[in-house]
Amino acid sequence: MTVAKIKAVAREIRKHVIEMAYNAGGAHIGCSLSVVDVLACLYFNTLNIKPKLPHWKERDYFILSKGHACSALYATLAERGFFSPALLKRYMKNGSPIAGHVTLDSLPGIEATTGSLGHGLSLGTGIALSLKNDNKNSKVYVLVGDGEMEEGSVWEAVMFGGHNKINRLILIIDNNDLQIIGKSTAIMHSHPFEEKLESFGWKTVSINGHNINEIIDACKQTGREKPLAIIAKTIKGKGISFMENKLEWHGKSLTRDDYEKAIGELNKIP
Amino acid sequence: MRFAAIKTIYENALKNKNVYFLTGDLGHFGEKEFAEKIPHQYHNVGIAEQNMVGIAAGLALTGKKIFAYSIVPFVTLRCLEQIKNDVCYQNLDVTLIGVGGGLIYGPYGNTHCSIEDVAVMRALPNMKVVCPANAPETEQIIKQLMKIKGPTYVRIGRGKEPMPATSYTVSFGKGKIINKGTDIVIFSTGTILEEAQKLVQMLTDAGISTELINLHTVKPIDKNLILKKIRTRRAIFTIEEASLIGGLGSAVAEIVSESSKRNLVFKRFGVNDLYLKEIGDQNYLRKKHHLSAETIYPVIIDKIT
């Protein structure tokens, strides 16, 4: 798929995210918007998947460890054809299986339950270990937030992946430098990630997490001996001018005016 | 029991490449051969139990059958949220094996003892809880678990448990009658069975027809068997080397209290809701918690006479 087409898909995913948040009456927005371009690149370029056969045995896996950004994942899966976008209307509604955090078996294409931070990389490591032992070529991509890197369990998995040379494991850090109360670098300085991960035996690539070419290129840089970490610099709330880098849009209810303004901005993108 | 557990897993792993054993750097019982013969199925994940359970769940998501092993507190409470979210919520085929259930690590202090684990594991939806009493029970239960999917917690001892005088078989989920009797019944779980057997001998010698039932499977509990005993016996007692809050005694009490039987004598024996300031070996601590046959006997006599 061309860069222009991926950008157009990303625009549609962002529109779904805004609509889902508005319909839900309050959901995680800014953190979902920051991962949209990475998800669009993964699902429309990188991942070897068959949307109509979600359990295809030779597939690549993706785990959204920052499970609160699930609206972006649900929207991406819908756009990719795993299920009808009409299902997105059930997001966070009474009686629906589609929760405000990623839940296994709630929708086709979801590989693991996440929501509590610091779980996804271990889950992905287990999947990658299984694939490696079974001599499969599939890869496992795990997306974590930069704030999530404060969880100790992430570093247990980082240690294991480097030590055991889990070469088909790819960690993507959504590095938007904002967590709930403030800037990640001010609250708990877990950055810089590059030197730390390299000292644990990982290869690292640092990119602009909204540049389609850079994301696609980084995802190809898996090696034979090391797991790969992609540190993707992103903007929380990316794509909506009044949400970008605004702390309060981590999870705030949209008014009708907010909603119309946001959709209007997205509609102006070619 | 440790040797029986690891040996049984190894023998099954040799036959089935989907059976994996993970250890948080614990175990010195045949794992060298395991690691050398089938290295893909044996992984020492280091001293990192949260990651061990997460990896176990990830492996299970691809269809593997996982046994994850460490000392009880580290394979239960240390990684509790991984057990809840990754294993139980996703309902995956992961068995946690906790070595040193109860007070056996007493000389090492309360960090290594485990009195809370049965209650906590029992509270998790989808989780099954089994407390074998000795090595043969451990072997049989693990063999049976090879054909049973889903989250399971197996709480074993540390190796000094006596072998049964005569061999018997146990079935997952079904209580095992160890001693027949018609007047009162004692339900026991786990390695404290040896103490319960001494107690039964003392009661029998005193002319009280005492039935001893081994409820190795605490969840799902053998409700039909318990209801039958509620109907036909005049007194029920439970014995466990775990907290009085939430374990076997609580499970039986829940059934007793919801039954229509009146005038039933019922009492639980377990570890008191406290951390002792003094240490001691298993026998010493059983006495301190009033869990030895000698300390329980007069309480039962008092309750039924």
Interface residues (C-beta under 8 A of the other chain):
Chain A: T103 L104 E111 A112 T113 T114 G115 S116 G118 H119 L121 S122 L123 G124 T125 G126 I127 A128 L129 S130 L131 N133 D134 G152 S153 E156 A157 M159 F160 H163
Chain B: H40 Q41 H43 V45 G46 A48 Q50 N51 V53 G54 I55 A56 A57 G58 L59 A60 L61 T62 G63 K64 E81 Q82 N85 D86 Y89 Q90
